[in-house]
Amino acid sequence: MIDVPPDHFEVAADDVQFTATLDGTLAVCLYDAVEEHGALLHLRFIARGSTQTDVTDRTLASDLLLLDRCVERFRDAMDRGIDVQGKIAASVEAGEPARLAAEAVLALIGEYLNDAGVHIVSREIEHGRSVQLRFRASMGQLRLE
């Protein structure tokens, strides 16, 4: 089992289970429908008008860089990459600002993955509560508890 904290990603070349606690965060789960390779990227949502001191344009740039690195390392770990698929899961804080920020980030990530040739097969979004994510890449199995 590999636990992935926010602002990190992990790639595995064998059958493992990735876990993450989603709480105002999202997870991009990548897998190949034929091979056992998998990856999980865990990112934070940042709402406009947030009082957090670390909220800058650099934060978004860092997130996109992490996404790019995750996809690149995932592809490097695969032999063929026949049928690359993705699942996105998120836990969004309650309220309109958080919902709008989440929609914008999810749309951006969706476009990036589409351009990278990753077929998104599901999006699961929880509102106002944290969830425990479990992702088994070899089976493409994603569970939120």
N, C-alpha and C positions, 0 to 999 in steps of 0.2 A: 504494500500500500504506500502510495506517495502523496503526502499532503502538500498542496500548493498554496502558499500565502499570497495575499494581494500584491500586485506589481511584480509577479514572477511567472515563469512558465517552466514546464518540465516536458521532456520528450522521452519516450521509452520505445525500445525496439522489440520488446517481448510483452507477454500478457501480464499487465499490472492493473491495479485499480487506483485511479487518481481520486483524491478527495479535496474538497475545499468548503469553507464556510462562506456562504454568500450572504452579505449584509451590506447593502448599498454597493454591491459589486456585481460583476458579471464574469462568466466563464465561457471561453471558446474551447470547445472540445473537438479535436481533429482525429480522424481515423481513416483507414483504408478498408473498404468493404471486403478486400481479398486478403491482405496481410494483417499481422497483429500489431503493427506500429500504431502509436497514439501520442497525442500531446494534449496538454491542458494549459491554457493561458488564463490567468486570473487578474482582472483589472477593476479599478474603482470607478464609480460614477462621481462626477463633480458637478453639482448644480450651479447655475449662474447665480451670482449674488451671495455665494457661500462666503462665510467669514474665515474659512481655513486660510492660513498664511501660505500654504504650499500650492495654491491654485494659480497657475499661470498658463500661458500658451505653451510653455515648455513641458508642462504636464501632459497635454494632449500629444505633443510631438514625441514625448517619451513613450506614451502608450502605443502610438502608431509604430514606433521603432521596435518595441517589444513584440507587437503583432507580426511585423515583418520578419524579425529574427526567429520567432516561434515557427512560422510557416516554413522558413528556409531550413531550419534545423530538422523539422519534421520531414520535409522532402529529402534532405540529405540522408536521413536514417532509413529511408525506404529503398527497396531494390527496384521496384517497377512503378509504383504509384498508379495503379490501374483505375481505381474508383475512389478518389479522395472525397470524403464527406465531412460535414461539420454539424455540430449541434451547439446551440447557444442557450445558456441558462442565466437568469439574472434575478436578483433580489433588489427591488427598487423601493427607496424610502417613500413613505406616504407624502402626498402633496403634489400640487401641480408643477412647481419648479423641478422637483426630482423626476417626475414623469417626463417632462419635456427634455431634460438633459439626457435621460435614458434613451428616449426615442432617437435623438440626434446621434448619440454614440452608436447605438445599435444599427442605425441606417448606414453610418460611415463604415463600420466594421463589416456589415453585410455586403456593401459595394466592394470593399477591398477583397474580401474572400471570393466574391464572384469573379472579379478580375484575375485572381490567383488560380482560378479553376477549381475552387472548392465548392461543392454542391451542399448548401445548407438544407438539411432535412427536417430540422425542428427548431423551434424557439419556445422556451418555457420561461415565463416571467411571473414572479411572485411580487405582490405589492404589500408593503407595510410590515413584512416579517422576514426574519432571517431563515435560511434553510441550509441544510447540509447536503452537499452534492457528492454523488458517487458516480464515477464514470469508468466503465470497463471498455477499453478501446477495442480489444479483440472481438468483442461482440457488438460494438456500437451501442452499448447499453448505458443509458443515463437515468439516474434516479435522483429525485429531490425529496428529502425527508424533513 
